[in-house]
Amino acid sequence: MKDTAKHQGLRNQLVSTLEQKGITDRAVLEAIKKIPRHLFLNSSFEDYAYQDKAFPIGAGQTISQPYTVAFQSQLLEVKKEHKILEIGTGSGYQTAVLCMLGAKVYSVERQNELFKATSNLFPKLNIRPKHLSFGDGYKGLPNHAPFDSIIVTAGAPFIPQPLMAQLKIGGRLVIPLGEDVQIMTLLVRKNETQFEKHEFGEFRFVPLLEHKN
C-alpha cells in the first residue's frame, strides 16, 4: 500500500489536466490530489493510474475516468456532513472522493466480489463511509433515507423511482441516463412532486443492472 512522491507528482499533473478540461470545484480537485487512485486499481495498471482513463476492475466493471468522477462530484455540490447515497461502489474511488469532501456516504454495490474488495480496502486507507451494503442499487436504501444527494455511477435506461423518493427536497440526483451512450443528468428536487432536470452532455458507463445479485 505504498504512496510515493512520484505518485503525488502524477496526481498533481492529473489535477492540472482536470482543470484544463473545466473542473472548477477546488474541494473536488483537492480530494483528487490527495487520494491514491493507484491503490484502487489492479497493480498491473499502476503505471497508468493517473491518466484520465477508465480501467477494468473485475466483475465486468470499471473504475470511471477521473474527469467523470470529478464532474459528477462537482454536480453534487457536496457540503460537509451531507448524507449521500452512492449507487455502485465499484472500486471505491468515487466513494473515497465523497468521503474526502466530508460527506457521510452510504454506498450500495451489487457485485459481491467488489463489495468484499472495497470493504477490505477502505480501512487500510483510513476511508470511512457511513454504510456499505451489498444489494440492488435500483432500490436505494429506504431505511437510511432521505439523502441530501444521490449519485449513480452506472448508466441507467431510466431514473429509478425509489431513488427519486429517497431524495430530500432541495436535494440533487446525478445519474448517467441512456442505453449505449449516456447523458449526464442532474435532477434537483423542488418539492414533493416536482423535479428540475438539467443535462450535461455524453458519457459512457457500464450499465446499471436491476435485480441481479
Disulfide bonds with the S-S distance in Angstrom:
none
